[in-house]
Amino acid sequence: MKLRGWLQQLQPLKHYVIAAAFVFILCVILGYVDSSSYEILIKAQMEQMQGIADGIKQSDHQQWSFFSHIILNNLLACAMAILFGFFFGLFPIYLLVSNGLFLGYVAANRGDEVTMLYFLKGILPHGIIEIPAFILACAVGMRFGSLVLQSIGGVFSLERKAKFQMKFRVFIRQLLPMVILIGGLMLLAAIIESTITYTLLK
């Protein structure tokens, strides 16, 4: 599919992408400027990340373990954001909030020995691809949830039902290209993170 075709697939998602990006960026800011308020919520994520890091360090092939964990974790998160969007789009919003707060919290509490430049070196190389792909996946899930809500309205109106059916057919037709795009971006981000980012932080 040509670039123009991909962009056409994104058109119905425009408002959802904007909304998802806004929620994520807002939560990054909140996590950074008021990190103490979210410490309890983020503590479990920090412990989980530390456990994963310890497991990778004990691996005989650390770089491969790092890559495999990243790609599996990111693909799972994106799949859940899309599929669980069925529940009125609430789950992808939760993922945007929790991950945004987590990123802001880590930036604010990186420790005196870790400069902001070092932190950005660990985020930007792969983050410029991974974060937009994650936001796109959440936008797809939010649109899915919106369609579910519209289907409820279709119970009481034949006109709304017809509109919902048309929109849902378009959504299903565009879902595969979106999944391929998101998966490809996440694969590229994982390769960058396990090579360039991995090397920069060593």
N, C-alpha and C positions, 0 to 999 in steps of 0.2 A: 504494500500500500504506500502511495506517495505521501510526502509530507502534508500536502494540502488535504489529503484524505484523513490523515491522523488528526489534523486541526479541526476538521469538520466533526469528528467523533467527540472532540472535547467541547464543542459549542454548547450542547445542552447542559453541560456540567459547570459552565462558567460561574454562575452565581453560587453554586455549592463549593467550588474551589475557593472562591473569594471568602466565603463564610468560614470554611475550614481553616484557611490560612490566617484569617483574623483571630479565630479562637486559639490557634496554636501560638501565634506570636504574642497575643495578650497574656497567655499563661506562662510563656517563657519570661516575659517582663515581670509578672507577678511573682514567679518563683525566684527571680533574681533580687528584686527590691524588697521582698518581704518573705525571705526563705524560712525564717523561724516559724511562721504561721503554718507551714506545710510540712514541717519536719516529720511529724508522726505519719502523715500519709505517704511520704517518700521513703521512710526508713525501711520498709519491707522490700522496696525496689533496690535500695542500696545494698541490703544484705544478699539479695538474690544475685546482683551483679558481682559482688565480692566472691560469692560461692562459685560463680561461673569462671571468674578470673583465676581463682585458685585452681580450679580443675584444668584450665588451659595450661597453666604454668607446670602442672605435673605431667602433661602429655609429652610423649616422645617426639611428636611433630607439632609443635606449638602453632606455627603459622597456618598449617592445614586445619588444625582444630579451631583456630580463630576464625578462619574463613567459613568453615562448615557451620559453626555456631551462628555467625552473623547472617548468612544467607537463609538458613532454616528459620531463625527467629524472626527475621524481617518478612519473609514470605508468609509465615504463619500469622504475624500481626496484620498484614495486608489482607489476607484471606478472611480473617475474623472480622476486620473492619467492614469488608464488603458483605459477607454472608450474614453477620449479626446486625447489619443495618436494617434487616427485616423488622427488627423490634423498634420501629418508628425512628430509626436513625440515632438512637440514644447511645449505642455501644461505640460507634466511631467517634462521637462527640466525647465520650469518656476517654477514649484512647488519645485524642488530641489534647485534652485537659491534663491527663496524667503524665504524658510524655513531655508536654510543654513545661509543666511545673518541674518535672525532674531535670530537664536540661537547664532551666533557669537556676534551680537549686544547686546543681553541681557547679555551674559557673560561679555562683556566689560563694560557695564553700569549697573551693578547689584547694585551699591551703596556701600558706604564705610561700612555700617552696615552689609552687606551680604558678608561673606568670600567666597573664592573660594570653600572651603570644603563644606560649606552649599549649595552653588549652585550645586556642583556635587552630593550631596545627593539628591537634587531635580530632577536630570536628569538621573543619572546612573542606579538606580534600574530598572526602566522601559525602559529607553532609549536604553539599550543594546539589547532589543528585538524590541522595537517600531521603532527605526531608521533603522535597517536592513530590517524590514518588509516594511517600507515606501520606502526605496531604491529599494527593490525588485519589489514593485508595479510600481514604476516609470520606472524600467528596462523593465517590461512587456509592459508598454505603449510606451516606446521608440522602442521596437521591433515591436509593432503593427504599429507605424508610418513608420518604415523602410520597412515593407511589403507593406504598401500603396504606398510608393515611387516606390518600385519594380513593383507594379502592373501597374504603368504608363508606365514603360519600356516594359511591356508585350504587350502593345497596338501595338508596332512596331515590335515585334519579337515573333514568335510562340515558339521558344526555351525558351525565357525568360518567356513567359506566362506559359509554362509547369512547369518551375522551381518555379515560384511564386505560382502556384496552389498547388504544392507539399508542399512547405514551409508553406503556409497558412493552409492547412489541418493539418499539424503537430502542428501549433500554436493553432488552435481551439481545438485539442485533448488535448493539454497540459494546456489549459486555466483554466479548472475547477480545476485540482489539485493545480494550482498556487493560484487561488482565495481562495480555502479552506485553503491552507497553510498560506497565508497572513492574512485571516480573523481570523484563530486560533491564530496566533502570536499577532495580534492586540488585541484580546480578553484577552489573557494572560497579555499583557503589561498594558491594562486598569485595570485589577484586581490588578496588582502589584502597579500601580500608585495610585489607589484609596484606597489602604490598607497600604502597606509598605511605599511608598513615602509620602502619606498623613500623616502617623504617624510620620515619621522622621521630617517633616517640621512643625509639630504642636508645 
